[in-house]
């Protein structure tokens, strides 16, 4: 199930990506968002404020979404069947 995320970078520009769940190409749609996910791959991230840290990998949809939420302002998130 593809996840679609719309967000805004600190500078104000917006993006829309699909989280693929593929380790080699975790997001499709915005080069800058893809670079952020790649930059944080292998680093610990918390999915929610109360969850323990876990390592972010491109094939982990929850971790990719957590990276986007941590690094940008996520405006909308939807899951399409």
Backbone bond lengths (Angstrom), bond angles and torsions (degrees), N, CA, C in turn:
res aa  C-N    CA-C-N  psi(-1)  N-CA   C-N-CA  omega(-1)  CA-C   N-CA-C  phi
1 X - - - 1.443 - - 1.522 109.26 -
2 X 1.318 117.21 118.36 1.461 119.07 179.63 1.526 111.96 -73.91
3 X 1.308 114.67 138.07 1.455 122.19 174.91 1.522 107.22 -101.28
4 X 1.314 117.37 131.99 1.453 121.70 175.61 1.511 108.53 -109.67
5 X 1.325 116.29 130.67 1.454 122.37 -177.89 1.523 108.62 -125.35
6 X 1.322 115.66 131.28 1.460 122.35 173.13 1.512 106.72 -115.48
7 X 1.327 116.52 133.85 1.460 119.43 -177.80 1.509 112.75 -153.08
8 X 1.324 114.02 -177.03 1.462 121.10 -179.20 1.526 109.00 -135.05
9 X 1.319 115.20 133.95 1.462 121.36 175.08 1.527 109.03 -78.73
10 X 1.336 116.39 166.89 1.464 121.36 -179.21 1.525 112.51 -56.00
11 X 1.309 117.30 -34.69 1.461 121.51 -178.86 1.516 114.35 -74.30
12 X 1.342 116.90 -8.71 1.462 120.96 177.98 1.511 114.98 104.98
13 X 1.335 118.72 -14.86 1.461 119.74 179.31 1.523 109.75 -73.16
14 X 1.316 115.39 144.58 1.460 120.91 -177.40 1.526 110.43 -100.60
15 X 1.316 115.23 163.04 1.457 121.69 178.07 1.521 109.36 -146.23
16 X 1.328 115.44 160.62 1.461 122.15 171.14 1.521 106.86 -139.64
17 X 1.316 116.21 128.04 1.461 121.21 -179.83 1.518 110.13 -133.96
18 X 1.310 114.52 160.83 1.457 121.76 169.29 1.518 106.59 -111.20
19 X 1.330 116.07 131.38 1.456 121.12 174.89 1.517 106.50 -87.31
20 X 1.325 116.64 121.07 1.463 121.27 -170.93 1.524 114.31 -91.61
21 X 1.329 117.34 -27.63 1.459 119.88 -172.84 1.516 112.69 81.07
22 X 1.325 117.16 7.70 1.461 123.33 179.15 1.527 108.72 -98.14
23 X 1.313 117.46 125.58 1.463 121.43 -176.59 1.530 112.47 -62.16
24 X 1.325 117.98 -30.88 1.463 120.94 -177.20 1.525 112.99 -83.03
25 X 1.320 116.32 -23.24 1.467 120.74 179.27 1.530 108.27 -146.17
26 X 1.345 116.69 77.72 1.468 120.61 -172.49 1.518 115.12 -65.54
27 X 1.340 117.21 -32.25 1.463 119.89 177.69 1.516 110.06 -133.42
28 X 1.332 114.64 148.78 1.462 122.24 177.53 1.521 107.34 -124.66
29 X 1.322 116.83 134.92 1.445 119.05 171.53 1.515 115.81 130.61
30 X 1.312 119.30 -38.67 1.464 121.20 -179.06 1.529 108.45 -136.56
31 X 1.299 116.16 119.39 1.461 121.09 -176.86 1.519 111.26 -61.46
32 X 1.313 116.96 -39.72 1.468 120.21 -178.34 1.529 111.46 -66.46
33 X 1.318 117.35 -40.51 1.467 120.95 177.46 1.530 109.99 -66.56
34 X 1.321 116.68 -40.63 1.467 120.34 177.54 1.523 110.84 -62.02
35 X 1.330 116.97 -38.77 1.463 120.82 178.77 1.528 111.01 -66.17
36 X 1.334 117.93 -37.71 1.465 121.19 177.11 1.524 111.41 -62.75
37 X 1.324 115.78 -43.78 1.464 120.25 179.65 1.524 109.89 -64.46
38 X 1.319 116.62 -43.29 1.468 120.65 179.17 1.527 110.97 -63.91
39 X 1.327 116.55 -39.51 1.458 121.68 179.94 1.534 111.68 -62.70
40 X 1.316 117.39 -35.58 1.464 121.72 -177.39 1.531 113.73 -92.80
41 X 1.321 117.95 -1.43 1.466 120.99 179.12 1.520 109.65 -61.03
42 X 1.308 115.80 133.66 1.454 121.30 179.22 1.514 113.98 86.81
43 X 1.333 117.55 -3.72 1.459 121.41 178.98 1.529 109.96 -99.74
44 X 1.320 117.69 151.10 1.459 119.87 179.28 1.519 112.09 -72.71
45 X 1.332 114.93 141.16 1.465 121.51 177.96 1.520 108.29 -147.97
46 X 1.307 116.18 148.73 1.456 121.70 177.86 1.519 108.74 -99.71
47 X 1.324 116.97 132.80 1.461 119.91 179.86 1.521 111.52 -71.50
48 X 1.317 116.88 -33.84 1.465 122.74 174.99 1.524 107.20 -139.40
49 X 1.322 117.40 166.04 1.471 118.71 -178.98 1.529 114.34 -59.71
50 X 1.335 118.48 -24.24 1.463 120.24 -177.88 1.516 113.92 -100.35
51 X 1.334 117.95 -7.80 1.467 120.76 179.64 1.523 110.85 -78.60
52 X 1.321 116.37 152.89 1.468 118.79 172.83 1.529 109.68 -70.84
53 X 1.314 115.54 161.43 1.462 119.93 178.64 1.519 109.99 -70.09
54 X 1.310 115.89 145.08 1.461 120.75 170.48 1.515 108.26 -141.36
55 X 1.290 116.26 157.25 1.462 122.16 -174.74 1.525 109.47 -75.75
56 X 1.325 115.45 133.38 1.464 121.38 -179.97 1.521 109.95 -82.10
57 X 1.313 116.26 123.80 1.457 123.28 174.25 1.516 108.72 -126.27
58 X 1.318 117.14 150.26 1.456 122.26 -177.40 1.510 114.78 -61.57
59 X 1.337 117.49 -26.54 1.465 119.70 -179.14 1.528 112.54 -88.31
60 X 1.319 117.87 2.06 1.463 123.74 178.50 1.527 108.13 -101.91
61 X 1.335 116.00 99.32 1.463 121.64 -175.26 1.526 111.05 -57.75
62 X 1.325 117.42 -41.69 1.464 120.88 179.53 1.511 112.59 -62.44
63 X 1.319 116.94 -40.81 1.465 120.96 179.77 1.525 111.26 -69.29
64 X 1.320 117.37 -38.67 1.472 120.54 177.98 1.529 109.41 -63.89
65 X 1.318 116.87 -43.80 1.463 120.72 177.36 1.530 110.70 -62.66
66 X 1.317 117.30 -39.44 1.464 120.91 178.18 1.529 111.25 -64.07
67 X 1.319 117.59 -38.66 1.469 120.79 177.16 1.532 109.72 -63.02
68 X 1.316 116.98 -45.36 1.462 119.88 178.92 1.521 111.26 -62.73
69 X 1.331 117.31 -40.01 1.466 120.44 178.45 1.527 111.58 -67.17
70 X 1.323 116.41 -34.58 1.467 120.82 -179.35 1.532 112.04 -73.29
71 X 1.314 116.60 -38.31 1.470 121.10 -172.55 1.521 114.20 -96.37
72 X 1.325 118.32 -16.79 1.463 122.22 -177.31 1.520 108.88 -138.34
73 X 1.303 115.86 175.30 1.463 121.03 172.52 1.521 107.42 -97.04
74 X 1.322 116.68 108.39 1.462 120.68 178.69 1.522 107.75 -79.17
75 X 1.327 115.79 121.81 1.460 121.97 -178.22 1.519 112.00 -92.66
76 X 1.340 116.97 -34.36 1.460 121.42 -178.82 1.513 109.62 -152.69
77 X 1.332 115.03 146.29 1.460 121.93 177.60 1.516 107.76 -142.09
78 X 1.321 116.92 126.02 1.464 119.87 179.39 1.524 109.43 -136.92
79 X 1.323 114.76 152.96 1.463 121.94 177.18 1.512 107.31 -116.81
80 X 1.320 115.32 127.23 1.466 120.26 179.79 1.517 109.73 -107.95
81 X 1.320 116.60 134.57 1.479 119.41 179.81 1.509 113.17 -70.18
